[in-house]
Amino acid sequence: MTEEKLRKVEILKDSKWQEVEFAKLELDNTVRMFEPDGAPVCMEEDNSTMWKVTKAPYKGVNDVLTIEIESLWRPVIDGKYKI
Protein backbone atom coordinates (compact mmCIF):
# COMPACT_ATOMS: atom_id res chain seq x y z
CA MET A 1 0.00 0.00 0.00
CA THR A 2 1.36 3.45 -0.91
CA GLU A 3 1.01 6.53 1.24
CA GLU A 4 -0.84 9.40 -0.45
CA LYS A 5 1.13 12.63 -0.28
CA LEU A 6 -0.98 15.70 0.41
CA ARG A 7 -0.42 19.36 -0.21
CA LYS A 8 0.59 21.49 2.77
CA VAL A 9 -2.04 24.15 3.51
CA GLU A 10 -1.36 27.41 5.35
CA ILE A 11 -3.62 30.28 6.41
CA LEU A 12 -2.62 33.85 7.18
CA LYS A 13 -3.57 34.58 10.79
CA ASP A 14 -2.38 37.55 12.83
CA SER A 15 0.09 38.41 10.02
CA LYS A 16 1.73 34.96 10.24
CA TRP A 17 1.36 31.83 8.12
CA GLN A 18 0.08 28.82 10.08
CA GLU A 19 -0.23 25.27 8.79
CA VAL A 20 -3.77 23.84 9.03
CA GLU A 21 -5.63 20.76 7.90
CA PHE A 22 -7.48 21.27 4.62
CA ALA A 23 -10.76 20.22 6.26
CA LYS A 24 -10.43 23.03 8.82
CA LEU A 25 -10.33 25.85 6.26
CA GLU A 26 -13.04 28.45 6.83
CA LEU A 27 -14.86 31.02 4.75
CA ASP A 28 -12.72 34.15 4.13
CA ASN A 29 -9.42 32.48 5.18
CA THR A 30 -6.43 33.72 3.20
CA VAL A 31 -4.72 30.52 2.08
CA ARG A 32 -1.68 29.24 0.22
CA MET A 33 -0.68 25.67 -0.58
CA PHE A 34 2.48 23.73 -1.33
CA GLU A 35 3.02 20.51 -3.25
CA PRO A 36 4.56 17.58 -1.32
CA ASP A 37 7.96 18.54 -2.82
CA GLY A 38 7.66 22.07 -1.35
CA ALA A 39 6.81 23.89 -4.61
CA PRO A 40 4.08 26.52 -4.22
CA VAL A 41 0.74 25.68 -5.84
CA CYS A 42 0.22 28.16 -8.69
CA MET A 43 -3.05 28.56 -10.63
CA GLU A 44 -2.51 28.38 -14.39
CA GLU A 45 -5.17 31.02 -15.15
CA ASP A 46 -3.43 33.94 -13.43
CA ASN A 47 -0.30 32.53 -11.74
CA SER A 48 -1.83 33.27 -8.33
CA THR A 49 -0.34 31.64 -5.26
CA MET A 50 -2.66 33.06 -2.57
CA TRP A 51 -6.42 32.83 -2.37
CA LYS A 52 -9.43 33.79 -0.28
CA VAL A 53 -11.72 30.88 0.61
CA THR A 54 -15.19 31.69 -0.79
CA LYS A 55 -16.83 28.35 0.10
CA ALA A 56 -15.73 26.22 3.05
CA PRO A 57 -14.66 22.59 2.46
CA TYR A 58 -17.30 20.27 1.05
CA LYS A 59 -17.31 16.87 -0.63
CA GLY A 60 -17.03 17.33 -4.39
CA VAL A 61 -16.60 14.89 -7.26
CA ASN A 62 -15.79 11.35 -6.07
CA ASP A 63 -16.17 12.57 -2.45
CA VAL A 64 -12.92 14.55 -2.69
CA LEU A 65 -12.79 17.41 -0.19
CA THR A 66 -12.98 20.66 -2.17
CA ILE A 67 -13.04 24.42 -1.57
CA GLU A 68 -13.91 27.38 -3.75
CA ILE A 69 -11.44 30.25 -3.87
CA GLU A 70 -10.89 33.76 -5.18
CA SER A 71 -7.45 34.77 -6.38
CA LEU A 72 -5.33 37.16 -4.33
CA TRP A 73 -2.74 37.51 -7.07
CA ARG A 74 0.86 37.04 -5.94
CA PRO A 75 3.33 35.80 -8.57
CA VAL A 76 6.16 33.38 -7.98
CA ILE A 77 9.43 34.36 -9.64
CA ASP A 78 12.49 32.13 -9.42
CA GLY A 79 10.72 30.03 -6.79
CA LYS A 80 10.13 32.99 -4.44
CA TYR A 81 7.04 35.06 -3.78
CA LYS A 82 7.12 38.59 -5.11
CA ILE A 83 4.81 41.34 -3.87
Helices and strands as residue ranges (DSSP letters): E 8-13, E 16-20, G 22-24, E 30-34, E 51-59, G 61-63, E 65-71, E 76-77, E 80-81
